[in-house]
Amino acid sequence: MSADFLRTLAWLPKPDDFRAACAALSCAERDWGRDLRRLANHALTETQLKRLAGLIGDLRAQGRPLVPLAPFKLGLIGNGTLDLMAPALTASAARHGVDLVCVTSDYGQAAQQALDPGSALNQARCDAVLIALDHRGLPLRPSVLDAADAAASVDEAVAFVGRLRGALRQASGAQCIVQTLAGPPETLFGSLDRATPGSMRRVTEAFNAALVESLAGGRDLVFDVASLAQAVGLTEWHSPTQWNMAKLPFAGAYLPLYADHAARILGALRGKSRRALILDLDNTLWGGVIGDDGIEGIVLGEGDPTGEAFLSVQRLALALRERGIALAVSSKNTDEIARGPFRSHPEMLLKESHIAVFQANWSDKASNIKAIADELALGLESLVFLDDNPVERGLVRQLLPEVAIPELPDDPALYARTLAMAGYFEAVTFSDEDRKRADFYQTNAQRVALKAQVGGVEDYLASLNMIITFQPFDAAGRSRIAQLISKSNQFNLTTRRYNEAEVEALENDAAAFTLQVRLRDVFGDNGMICVIVCRPRGPAAWEIDTWLMSCRVLGRGVETMVLKEILAEARRRGVTEVFGTYLPTERNALVVDHYRKLGFEQVSANPDGRTEWRIAAGTEVAAPPMAVERIGGAVEA
């Protein structure tokens, strides 16, 4: 796999007629946000990215709605020419579900813009700031004659970045994304450089390690440009000519790749990373056709180059599952035959127990993928589909454009690397709950199967032996709470977004009432499935500021139990009435009647669809079959 693979974003399909597609997007009565993402989800050149960014700007200026793209304002500071980077970032962000506005600063003004509270950057109130400094913009002093001074310069450089971060956070509250440094391709001593204290290679590596350590456990994030440059090749990445002529911090040919990787982080911050991988079987997980070749005839296993290639795919799929990505199967096959290798082939790494949903039939792949999404209680935009067949890939792209589908090369040895390089599963945090998420989705699919077997709804709910847990916001749950707030769109009454710092402020706000809600049942732990924020509204009333839930627990009485808990706490605090607001978005029509169904009375309705509701705190709420556990308290039947 050459640098060309990365430079051309070869995991993405090439656009058919990009100019015509852009012209079509300028027309009235379009689904602009979805169409922009569909167009951005191609391997676009720097010129095409610039054209698409211009189109996005035109649509935004015309007031066109770009939903479901999530708004994001990104500040850019660095020591290179940033204006050339902004269009590529804007267009690439659409690929990852983000409507991006870039705020740039003048060349060489990184420190001035960050440290001045009144600067245009700080006044813009960005959601995040990308600190795009390379070694030329930091006080690094490599010296093979004075290793101690070189080491001290590393500390100074990390402290300098820390001052920029602190100033930005204090002035605007922006989260910072800080780049690691791409090391130099040139050496002074050859192989001895790595063993020579004070060499540029050692200084760069020391800075990167110290930078990552300084960011650990905080709000700010790392953008690992060093690893990206190493994947490309340092001599390819660095262009002395382009730096001298235009102050480009890396070769312009790699701007689409850089922008794509930066946009992955923005997408992850807005909850746009993919959550499930759907796998084809024949010639994707093994070589050959199981229905024709039989278990003994498929190609899989050590000692055979092709067999080892398919093992690499399975090994990557297992690694993804271990970090919380759900696995599913969609195959045109007879079910029993398709399951055979999972059950009895000695070289299979994947087993049936690893697969959350197994769809093997003769229906089209698009229909099966929609069924898989339903069973997992995930939207199509959360799915990745891996299939060696270009016809199947084309069909699903046409019918289900929200699903991510990597282009696969002819050589199966490159399948796993292609999937990994595509970056569909970018993460900005990783917790124990993230690791368990694949199990959450898998057990949810089992619940769906049980529901089909049990006669009535009440019998089904009783058979689950559910226990709901209520707990105020705390430090342990902070990251997951912020993650849920950023990701939840369908069951979200107001879609207000709070970052970790704002969640921490709510923890310490005595006037606010907060809940993190968990649910477990006979199949296992569902994890955190609901977040509640109530704020005072006058001396004896509450406003439900935030009510969001995971869609995988719909229809199980959780909403009723949460309301019962809100009203009980309201009464305890002397609150006599509780108000709730529904703010409509393109994606939360699911909860348009949420408050009505729970017994609230409507207070007002606006032409834009916003409605306000009220319920007396003394209202009695009938509880579904579910035990209650309060952290620090006993379980109530």
Secondary structure, 3 states (H helix, E strand, C coil): CCHHHHHCCCCCCCCCCHHHHHHHHCCCCCCHHHHHHHHHCCCCCHHHHHHHHHHHHHHHHCCCCCCCCEEEEEEEEECCCCCCCHHHHHHHHHHCCEEEEEECCCCCCHHHHHHCCCCHHHHCCCCEEEEECCHHHCCCCCCCCCHHHHHHHHHHHHHHHHHHHHHHHHHHCCEEEEECCCCCCCCCCHHHHHHCCCCHHHHHHHHHHHHHHHHCCCCCEEECHHHHHHHHCHHHHCCHHHHHHHCCCCCHHHHHHHHHHHHHHHHHHCCCCCCEEEECCECCCEECCHHHHHHHHCECCCCCHHHHHHHHHHHHHHHHHHCCCEEEEEEECCHHHHHHHHHHCCCCCCCHHHCCEEEEECCCHHHHHHHHHHHHCCCHHHEEEECCCHHHHHHHHHHCCCCECCCCCCCHHHHHHHHHHCCCCCCCCCCHHHHCHHHHHHHHHHHHHHHHHCCCHHHHHHHCCCEEEEECCCCCCHHHHHHHHHHCCCCECCCCCCCHHHHHHHHCCCCCEEEEEEEEECCEEEEEEEEEEEEECCCCEEEEEEEEECHHHCCCCHHHHHHHHHHHHHHHCCCCEEEEEECCCCCCHHHCCHHHHCCCEEEEECCCCCEEEEEECCCCCCCCCCEEEECCCCEEC
